[in-house]
Amino acid sequence: ARERSETTPVKRRLRRMIRAGKLSLPDTFPSEIVRRAYNGPRVDSSTDRFSWALPDIERLRQLIVHRFHWAEPKQRTYLDPLVVAIEKWKGQSVESGQRTLDSMWGVGPPITGRSPSARVNRAVSKFTHRRDSGAAEG
């Protein structure tokens, strides 16, 4: 009874699979690197005051070319929606506080085609429906 109240259905299912011998995890799971990172994460200890600023699109473009070697069409796919959002944000006060994730919806590459995964397709469908109905209401 205690197990049921303190765990999720996924955890209960995994435990049943392990007990039944249908799933086994090697002794090396998770790896020592993962354990160390989880138990002792590196965090920024800077005491410098944080300030908000809009992203520098040209420097982002340079980073994308340098790190990912993306051609201009692919760069535009990802950066053009960001440029549109930045133009919208320019009228807002940076001092008004941190933006919420909701303010970012719609920024990013367009979702094209369907995934071979039905689960991913359902999630995308729910997300786009929620985003579209939110935009219609707002």
Residue pairs with C-beta under 8 A, 6 or more apart in sequence:
3 12
3 15
4 12
7 15
14 23
17 23
18 24
18 25
30 38
52 94
52 95
52 98
53 94
54 86
54 89
54 90
54 94
55 82
55 86
57 79
57 82
57 83
57 86
60 79
60 82
61 75
61 79
64 70
64 75
64 78
64 79
65 75
77 109
77 110
78 108
78 109
81 106
81 107
81 108
81 109
82 107
84 107
85 104
85 106
85 107
89 99
102 134
105 131
105 134
106 131
106 135
111 124
111 128
114 121
115 121
115 124
